[in-house]
Amino acid sequence: MSTTVKGLALAAMFAFIAGAYALINAIPFHGQWGTLFLWSASIACFGFLLGGIFAFDPQSELKIKAIAPARILFGVAAACGLGMLWKWPVDGLAAASIVGGLLGYLGMQWARYVDF
């Protein structure tokens, strides 16, 4: 199994866990299912970003291989997914991609402070 596939699997696992966690915690407080799924999918995009960082950052305990461009691509993909969920215009997608790529590049420098 290649490192890219392993990284995608880890990121998908993080996305699923984050989205499921958000959905389970939000169900008692909201009544509209569309809003629930939108918010849980948004949190899943954040989980996808974190999974990519944990998979490809040299400071991570779960790292598969230290590859900075892979972290950047995971950040851009997570930001684009978030932008498409919320139907942002093209300039919003571009700005989100820049921020997502930057967060992916910085990796564990900021991700170690995230606590679920």
C-alpha positions as CSV (number, residue, x, y, z in Angstrom):
1,M,0.0,0.0,0.0
2,S,1.5,3.3,-1.0
3,T,2.1,6.2,1.4
4,T,-0.5,8.3,-0.4
5,V,-3.2,5.7,0.0
6,K,-2.3,5.3,3.7
7,G,-2.4,9.1,4.1
8,L,-5.8,9.3,2.4
9,A,-7.1,6.5,4.6
10,L,-5.9,8.2,7.8
11,A,-7.4,11.6,6.6
12,A,-10.7,9.9,5.7
13,M,-10.8,8.2,9.2
14,F,-10.2,11.6,10.9
15,A,-12.9,13.2,8.7
16,F,-15.4,10.4,9.5
17,I,-14.7,10.6,13.2
18,A,-14.9,14.4,13.4
19,G,-18.1,14.5,11.3
20,A,-19.8,11.7,13.4
21,Y,-18.7,13.4,16.6
22,A,-20.2,16.7,15.5
23,L,-23.4,15.1,14.3
24,I,-23.9,13.2,17.5
25,N,-23.3,16.2,19.7
26,A,-25.5,18.5,17.6
27,I,-28.6,16.3,17.3
28,P,-30.2,17.2,20.6
29,F,-29.9,21.0,19.9
30,H,-31.1,21.3,16.3
31,G,-34.2,20.1,14.5
32,Q,-33.4,20.6,10.9
33,W,-31.5,17.7,9.4
34,G,-30.1,19.7,6.5
35,T,-28.4,22.1,8.9
36,L,-27.1,19.3,11.0
37,F,-25.5,17.5,8.0
38,L,-24.0,20.8,6.7
39,W,-22.3,21.5,10.0
40,S,-21.1,18.0,10.5
41,A,-19.7,17.9,7.0
42,S,-17.9,21.2,7.7
43,I,-16.3,19.7,10.8
44,A,-15.5,16.6,8.7
45,C,-13.5,18.9,6.3
46,F,-11.6,20.1,9.3
47,G,-11.0,16.5,10.4
48,F,-9.7,15.8,6.8
49,L,-7.2,18.6,7.2
50,L,-6.1,17.3,10.5
51,G,-5.8,13.8,9.2
52,G,-3.6,14.9,6.4
53,I,-1.4,16.9,8.8
54,F,-1.1,13.9,11.2
55,A,-0.2,11.6,8.3
56,F,2.5,13.7,6.6
57,D,4.1,15.9,9.3
58,P,7.5,15.0,10.7
59,Q,6.5,16.0,14.2
60,S,3.4,13.8,14.3
61,E,3.3,10.5,16.2
62,L,1.1,9.0,13.5
63,K,3.2,10.1,10.5
64,I,3.4,7.8,7.6
65,K,6.0,9.9,5.8
66,A,7.1,13.5,6.1
67,I,5.9,15.2,2.9
68,A,5.2,19.0,3.0
69,P,3.5,19.2,-0.4
70,A,1.0,16.5,0.6
71,R,0.0,18.5,3.7
72,I,-0.5,21.5,1.5
73,L,-2.7,19.6,-0.9
74,F,-4.8,18.2,2.0
75,G,-5.2,21.7,3.3
76,V,-6.3,23.0,-0.1
77,A,-8.7,20.0,-0.6
78,A,-10.3,20.5,2.8
79,A,-10.7,24.2,2.2
80,C,-12.2,23.6,-1.3
81,G,-14.6,21.0,0.2
82,L,-15.7,23.5,2.8
83,G,-16.2,26.2,0.2
84,M,-18.3,23.9,-2.0
85,L,-20.4,22.9,0.9
86,W,-21.2,26.5,1.8
87,K,-21.4,27.5,-1.9
88,W,-18.8,30.3,-1.6
89,P,-18.0,32.3,-4.8
90,V,-14.8,31.7,-6.7
91,D,-12.8,34.4,-4.8
92,G,-13.9,32.8,-1.5
93,L,-12.7,29.4,-2.7
94,A,-9.4,31.0,-3.7
95,A,-9.0,32.6,-0.3
96,A,-10.0,29.5,1.5
97,S,-7.5,27.5,-0.6
98,I,-4.7,29.8,0.3
99,V,-5.6,29.6,4.0
100,G,-6.0,25.8,3.9
101,G,-2.7,25.4,2.1
102,L,-1.0,27.6,4.7
103,L,-2.5,25.6,7.5
104,G,-1.4,22.4,5.8
105,Y,2.1,23.7,5.4
106,L,2.4,24.9,9.0
107,G,1.1,21.4,10.1
108,M,1.8,20.4,13.6
109,Q,2.9,23.9,14.6
110,W,-0.7,24.8,15.0
111,A,-2.5,21.4,15.0
112,R,-1.0,20.3,18.3
113,Y,-3.2,22.9,20.0
114,V,-6.4,21.4,18.6
115,D,-8.2,19.3,21.2
116,F,-11.4,17.4,20.6
